[in-house]
Amino acid sequence: MKNRYIVIEGLEGSGKTTAVKTVVNTLLKIGITEIDFTREPGSTPLAEKLRHLIKYGITKEKITYKAELLMFYAARIQLIENVIKPALLNGRWVIGDRHDLSSQAYQGGGRKISSKLMKILHDNILDGFKPDITLYLDIEPILCLQRIQNRIKLDRIEKESLEFFYLTRQRYLQLAAEDDKIITIDANKSLPEVKKNINQILLNLLMSQNE
């Protein structure tokens, strides 16, 4: 079976960590063991430093929305060129916690950055690179905020308003409806149900793509 780049997407509190583990377990059950994991932003030394800046900012200086967006893309292209592409060329599977869809939803939707700028960055920096499969965990924003309230420390984005997350979710749903490689999963359901759905959907996708 040809190796693939599979990405998990969704709002904070949607269950991405559990989804990643479910995807890995599903692959292991069918004999796929050469698996790498990535997270965005992060997974390279430079990208991890950018991750910290994006999540927690810098003392006495406000990070503008466009600066935030550019940091995401700087971290992303470092990850793609230095980790993801080499892994795929070596026959390994790559499971990603977030990718470009996050920027399109959070910065393009939640931050209301112009679609023109979003497209320019997407087209020119990524140059057509995209996941083979994206599993988008769809969750009601009010539920996502309830789930993250118990976290010890909230980052810059987790502290955003309910309206921000509604706008982000709206863009996620719009983009998912336009791309048949993005599969929407109802993350409002119980954890066992979500895990079962991920397992079934992933197996069906891999089997159909392998025919």
Buried (B, 14 or more C-beta within 10 A) or exposed (E): EEBBBBBBBBBBBBBBEBBBBBBBEBBEEEEBEEBBBBBBBBBBEBBBBBBEBBBEBEEEEEBEEEEBBBBBBBBBBBBBEBBBBEBBEEEBBBBBBBBBBBBBBBBBBBBEBEEEEBEEBBEEBBEEBBBBBBBBBBBBBEBBBEBBEEEEEEBEBBEBEEEBBBBBBBBBBEBBEEEEEBBBBEBBBEEEEBBEBBBEBBBEBBEEEEE
